[in-house]
């Protein structure tokens, strides 16, 4: 089980780092939006790892971050940009 947890942590960490680069570059709404999708996916993997290790704080934090990331992805990828 420890190997699975380690693999999940590295996948989540790598996804989070790539997502942070995508968002911070600010090179367009689509790239930023997909960065937020990747952040959400990373958060889901962190939640899975938290469940396995019974780490409630980590799981709760990433569940909330996932919801925030999905809202951001909706704003960048689905909702039309407001005029003005």
Secondary structure as GFF3:
##gff-version 3
##sequence-region A 1 84
A	DSSP	alpha_helix	2	25	.	.	.	ID=ss1
A	DSSP	alpha_helix	29	53	.	.	.	ID=ss2
A	DSSP	alpha_helix	56	77	.	.	.	ID=ss3
###
